[in-house]
Amino acid sequence: MERVASELDDVLCTIQLVVGDDALQQRLFDQLVDLLVESMFVELRQAHLRGELDRAGYVEELAGLAATCRQAGLLPLPSRRT
């Protein structure tokens, strides 16, 4: 989660510096969305590891999150596509 948070911070700081460069702004915005999606999955995994979700609850939440992200066009992440 620390890596994702650090990358989110970097993107948020950088996006303010590229005002007027539409292509770079779009690329950074896309990266921001990818990181936010990734953070939701990481947070869910951490909740399971902390014992807040049992295995069945984790799997159910994971499937629901994945389905919601797919319906919104957020999965698969562009950086992960082959």
C-alpha positions as a Markdown table, in Angstrom:
| # | Residue | x | y | z |
|---|---|---|---|---|
| 1 | Met | 0.0 | 0.0 | 0.0 |
| 2 | Glu | 2.9 | 2.3 | 0.7 |
| 3 | Arg | 4.1 | 2.0 | -2.9 |
| 4 | Val | 0.6 | 2.8 | -4.3 |
| 5 | Ala | 0.2 | 5.7 | -1.9 |
| 6 | Ser | 3.6 | 7.1 | -3.0 |
| 7 | Glu | 2.8 | 6.8 | -6.7 |
| 8 | Leu | -0.6 | 8.4 | -6.1 |
| 9 | Asp | 1.1 | 11.3 | -4.4 |
| 10 | Asp | 3.7 | 11.7 | -7.2 |
| 11 | Val | 0.9 | 11.6 | -9.9 |
| 12 | Leu | -1.2 | 14.2 | -8.0 |
| 13 | Cys | 1.7 | 16.5 | -7.6 |
| 14 | Thr | 2.9 | 16.1 | -11.2 |
| 15 | Ile | -0.6 | 16.6 | -12.8 |
| 16 | Gln | -0.6 | 20.1 | -11.4 |
| 17 | Leu | 2.6 | 20.9 | -13.1 |
| 18 | Val | 1.5 | 19.9 | -16.6 |
| 19 | Val | -1.5 | 22.1 | -17.1 |
| 20 | Gly | -1.8 | 22.9 | -20.8 |
| 21 | Asp | -0.2 | 19.7 | -22.0 |
| 22 | Asp | -3.3 | 17.7 | -22.8 |
| 23 | Ala | -1.6 | 14.5 | -23.8 |
| 24 | Leu | 0.5 | 14.4 | -20.6 |
| 25 | Gln | -2.5 | 15.4 | -18.5 |
| 26 | Gln | -4.5 | 12.5 | -20.0 |
| 27 | Arg | -1.7 | 10.1 | -19.4 |
| 28 | Leu | -1.3 | 11.1 | -15.8 |
| 29 | Phe | -5.1 | 11.0 | -15.3 |
| 30 | Asp | -5.2 | 7.5 | -16.7 |
| 31 | Gln | -2.3 | 6.5 | -14.4 |
| 32 | Leu | -4.2 | 8.1 | -11.5 |
| 33 | Val | -7.3 | 6.0 | -12.2 |
| 34 | Asp | -5.2 | 2.8 | -12.5 |
| 35 | Leu | -3.6 | 3.5 | -9.1 |
| 36 | Leu | -6.9 | 4.2 | -7.5 |
| 37 | Val | -8.3 | 0.9 | -8.8 |
| 38 | Glu | -5.2 | -0.9 | -7.6 |
| 39 | Ser | -5.5 | 0.7 | -4.2 |
| 40 | Met | -9.0 | -0.7 | -3.8 |
| 41 | Phe | -7.8 | -4.2 | -4.4 |
| 42 | Val | -4.8 | -3.7 | -2.1 |
| 43 | Glu | -7.0 | -2.3 | 0.7 |
| 44 | Leu | -9.3 | -5.3 | 0.3 |
| 45 | Arg | -6.4 | -7.7 | 0.6 |
| 46 | Gln | -5.1 | -5.9 | 3.7 |
| 47 | Ala | -8.5 | -6.1 | 5.3 |
| 48 | His | -8.4 | -9.9 | 4.8 |
| 49 | Leu | -4.9 | -10.1 | 6.2 |
| 50 | Arg | -5.9 | -8.1 | 9.3 |
| 51 | Gly | -8.7 | -10.6 | 9.9 |
| 52 | Glu | -11.5 | -8.2 | 9.1 |
| 53 | Leu | -12.7 | -10.5 | 6.3 |
| 54 | Asp | -12.7 | -14.3 | 6.4 |
| 55 | Arg | -11.7 | -16.2 | 3.3 |
| 56 | Ala | -15.2 | -16.5 | 2.0 |
| 57 | Gly | -16.0 | -12.8 | 2.6 |
| 58 | Tyr | -12.7 | -11.8 | 1.0 |
| 59 | Val | -13.5 | -13.9 | -2.1 |
| 60 | Glu | -17.0 | -12.5 | -2.3 |
| 61 | Glu | -15.8 | -8.9 | -2.0 |
| 62 | Leu | -13.0 | -9.5 | -4.5 |
| 63 | Ala | -15.4 | -10.9 | -7.1 |
| 64 | Gly | -17.8 | -8.0 | -6.5 |
| 65 | Leu | -15.1 | -5.4 | -6.8 |
| 66 | Ala | -13.7 | -7.0 | -10.0 |
| 67 | Ala | -17.2 | -7.2 | -11.6 |
| 68 | Thr | -17.9 | -3.6 | -10.8 |
| 69 | Cys | -14.6 | -2.5 | -12.2 |
| 70 | Arg | -15.1 | -4.6 | -15.3 |
| 71 | Gln | -18.6 | -3.1 | -15.8 |
| 72 | Ala | -17.1 | 0.4 | -15.5 |
| 73 | Gly | -14.4 | -0.4 | -18.1 |
| 74 | Leu | -11.6 | -0.3 | -15.5 |
| 75 | Leu | -10.4 | -3.8 | -15.8 |
| 76 | Pro | -8.1 | -5.1 | -17.1 |
| 77 | Leu | -5.8 | -2.2 | -16.2 |
| 78 | Pro | -4.3 | -0.9 | -19.4 |
| 79 | Ser | -0.8 | -1.3 | -18.1 |
| 80 | Arg | -1.5 | -5.0 | -17.5 |
| 81 | Arg | -2.9 | -5.8 | -20.9 |
| 82 | Thr | -0.9 | -8.0 | -23.3 |
